[in-house]
Amino acid sequence: MAETVLTNSGKSPAQTAGLKGVAADWSSDQRAFKNVSWGKAMMWIFLLSDTFIFSCFLLSYMTARMSTTVPWPNPSEVFALEIGGHHIPLILIAIMTFVLISSSGTMAMAVNFGYRRDRVKTAVLMLVTAALGATFVGMQAFEWTKLIMEGVRPWENPWGAAQFGSSFFMITGFHGTHVTFGVIFLIAIARKVWRGDFDHGRRGFFTSRKGNYEIVEIMGLYWHFVDLVWVFIFAFFYLW
């Protein structure tokens, strides 16, 4: 029987004990993968976990809809608006989708100008993206208010299956929370870009390294993910 003997001929690397050691590990310029920075890798892991959560929500929604014996409310009627005496189905949802998809375009342009280190155009485009995101959240708040005034609750609604209300508030609310946090971070990072924090190496939250516009790209990954999730919500909840 062969025995394996483990030997340690080298010196152990110096490590700081306690919480200072943990902070040193997290703040050091570590690389999770060969050509991927630590911050970008963490964002991809976060988006992967978020994909799992949204998938669970949509699968639960489809299960509830297909298993209920009570008629499901017609989205074209529920989400219609009366404009100029005309009954227009899904008009608000169509505008919301257009606004959010447009914000993906402005965010992509912001990332492009970030690569070029054009801080003015990058900051302006990030603020435009934040404005479009805030517009989307405002229209979603209007939609929530309209349905609540019509009697929709998480446990009931006047048009049929009770699960409609809980599915609607859970899925759109969770997505709207993501958009709201995205708007807040867009404004915060745009302010730092505008001041030139990344050019002058001004230390602070997200700006510990000089001349690093990578945070704009990481913010772009998050924003494109939020837009992509909305496309699935739009297809499964409003068009089905």
C-alpha positions in Angstrom: 0.0 0.0 0.0 1.5 3.2 -1.1 1.5 6.1 1.2 1.4 9.7 0.0 3.5 12.1 2.0 2.7 15.7 1.7 5.6 18.0 2.2 5.8 21.8 2.3 9.2 22.9 1.2 8.3 26.5 0.5 7.6 29.3 2.8 4.0 30.1 3.7 2.8 33.5 2.3 2.4 36.2 4.9 -1.2 36.6 5.8 -2.9 39.2 8.0 -5.1 37.6 10.7 -8.6 38.6 11.6 -10.9 41.0 9.9 -8.0 43.0 8.4 -7.0 39.9 6.5 -10.5 39.4 5.1 -10.6 43.1 4.1 -7.1 42.8 2.5 -8.2 39.8 0.4 -11.4 41.5 -0.9 -9.7 44.9 -1.6 -6.6 43.4 -3.4 -6.5 43.3 -7.2 -7.4 39.6 -7.5 -8.4 38.0 -10.7 -11.1 35.4 -10.6 -10.4 34.3 -14.2 -7.5 34.9 -16.6 -8.9 38.0 -18.3 -11.8 38.9 -16.1 -11.5 41.4 -13.3 -12.8 40.6 -9.8 -15.6 43.1 -10.0 -16.9 41.9 -13.4 -16.8 38.3 -12.2 -18.8 39.1 -9.2 -21.4 40.9 -11.3 -21.7 37.8 -13.6 -22.2 35.6 -10.5 -24.9 38.0 -9.2 -26.7 38.0 -12.6 -26.6 34.2 -12.7 -28.2 34.0 -9.2 -30.8 36.7 -10.3 -31.6 34.7 -13.4 -32.4 31.7 -11.2 -34.8 33.8 -9.0 -36.6 35.4 -12.0 -36.9 31.9 -13.6 -38.5 30.6 -10.5 -41.0 33.4 -10.5 -41.9 32.9 -14.1 -42.2 29.1 -13.7 -44.4 29.6 -10.6 -46.6 32.0 -12.6 -47.0 29.6 -15.5 -47.8 26.7 -13.1 -50.4 28.8 -11.3 -52.0 29.9 -14.6 -52.2 26.5 -16.1 -53.4 24.7 -12.9 -56.2 27.1 -11.9 -59.7 26.1 -12.9 -60.9 29.7 -12.7 -60.7 31.8 -15.9 -57.5 33.9 -16.1 -58.1 37.7 -16.7 -57.5 38.8 -20.2 -54.3 41.0 -20.2 -55.5 43.0 -23.2 -58.5 44.1 -21.2 -56.9 44.5 -17.8 -54.0 46.6 -19.1 -55.9 48.7 -21.5 -56.3 52.5 -21.3 -59.1 54.8 -22.4 -57.5 57.6 -24.5 -59.7 60.1 -26.4 -62.7 57.8 -26.0 -60.9 54.9 -27.5 -60.1 51.6 -25.7 -56.4 50.9 -26.5 -55.1 47.5 -25.2 -51.6 47.3 -23.8 -50.7 50.9 -24.8 -49.0 51.7 -21.5 -47.0 48.5 -21.5 -45.9 49.1 -25.1 -44.6 52.5 -24.1 -42.9 51.2 -21.0 -41.2 48.5 -23.1 -40.1 51.1 -25.7 -38.6 53.3 -23.0 -36.7 50.5 -21.3 -35.3 49.1 -24.5 -34.2 52.6 -25.6 -32.4 52.9 -22.3 -30.3 49.9 -23.2 -29.1 51.8 -26.3 -28.1 54.8 -24.3 -26.3 52.6 -21.8 -24.4 50.8 -24.6 -23.3 54.2 -25.9 -22.2 55.2 -22.4 -20.0 52.1 -22.1 -18.5 52.9 -25.6 -17.6 56.4 -24.6 -16.3 55.1 -21.3 -13.8 52.9 -23.2 -12.7 56.1 -24.9 -12.4 57.9 -21.6 -14.7 60.7 -22.7 -16.1 61.5 -19.3 -18.6 64.2 -20.4 -20.4 62.0 -23.0 -20.3 59.0 -20.7 -21.8 60.9 -17.8 -24.5 62.5 -19.9 -25.5 59.2 -21.5 -25.6 57.5 -18.1 -27.9 60.3 -16.8 -30.2 59.9 -19.9 -30.3 56.1 -19.1 -31.2 56.9 -15.5 -33.9 59.3 -16.7 -35.4 56.6 -19.0 -35.3 54.1 -16.1 -37.0 56.6 -13.8 -39.7 57.1 -16.4 -40.3 53.4 -16.6 -40.6 53.1 -12.8 -43.0 56.1 -12.8 -45.3 54.5 -15.5 -45.1 51.2 -13.5 -46.3 53.1 -10.4 -49.2 54.5 -12.4 -50.1 51.0 -13.6 -50.0 49.7 -10.0 -52.2 52.6 -8.8 -54.7 52.0 -11.6 -55.1 48.3 -10.9 -55.3 48.8 -7.1 -58.1 51.4 -7.6 -59.9 48.8 -9.8 -59.8 46.3 -6.9 -56.8 44.1 -7.7 -55.1 42.8 -4.6 -52.5 40.0 -4.1 -55.3 37.7 -2.9 -58.1 38.7 -5.3 -59.2 40.6 -8.4 -62.6 41.4 -10.0 -61.9 39.5 -13.2 -61.2 35.9 -12.3 -58.3 33.8 -10.8 -57.1 35.2 -7.5 -53.5 34.2 -8.4 -53.4 37.0 -11.0 -52.9 39.7 -8.4 -50.1 38.0 -6.4 -48.3 37.0 -9.6 -48.5 40.5 -11.0 -47.3 42.3 -7.9 -44.5 39.8 -7.2 -43.0 39.7 -10.6 -43.4 43.3 -11.7 -42.5 44.6 -8.2 -39.3 42.6 -8.0 -38.3 43.8 -11.5 -39.2 47.4 -10.7 -37.0 47.2 -7.6 -34.1 46.2 -9.8 -34.7 49.1 -12.1 -35.0 51.5 -9.1 -31.6 50.4 -7.7 -30.1 50.6 -11.1 -31.3 54.2 -11.5 -29.7 55.1 -8.1 -26.3 53.5 -9.0 -26.4 55.1 -12.5 -26.7 58.6 -11.0 -24.0 57.9 -8.4 -21.5 56.6 -11.0 -22.4 59.3 -13.5 -21.6 61.9 -10.8 -18.1 60.3 -10.3 -17.5 60.1 -14.0 -18.5 63.8 -14.4 -16.2 64.9 -11.6 -13.3 63.0 -13.2 -12.8 60.7 -10.2 -11.6 57.8 -12.4 -9.1 60.1 -14.3 -7.5 61.6 -11.2 -7.5 58.5 -9.0 -9.8 60.0 -6.4 -10.4 57.3 -3.9 -13.8 56.4 -2.7 -16.6 54.0 -3.3 -16.0 52.3 -6.7 -13.0 54.6 -7.4 -10.1 52.9 -5.6 -8.0 52.6 -8.8 -6.9 55.4 -11.0 -8.3 55.8 -14.5 -10.6 52.7 -14.3 -13.8 53.1 -16.2 -14.6 49.4 -15.8 -17.4 50.2 -13.4 -19.3 51.8 -16.3 -19.1 48.4 -18.2 -20.2 46.5 -15.1 -23.2 48.9 -14.7 -24.0 48.2 -18.3 -24.0 44.5 -17.7 -26.6 45.0 -14.9 -28.7 47.3 -17.0 -28.9 45.1 -20.0 -29.8 42.2 -17.8 -32.7 44.2 -16.3 -33.9 45.0 -19.8 -33.6 41.4 -21.0 -35.7 40.2 -18.0 -38.4 42.7 -18.9 -38.6 41.2 -22.4 -39.5 37.8 -20.9 -41.9 39.3 -18.4 -43.6 41.2 -21.3 -43.9 38.0 -23.4 -45.1 35.7 -20.6 -47.3 38.0 -18.5 -48.7 40.6 -20.9 -48.9 38.7 -24.3 -49.8 35.2 -23.1 
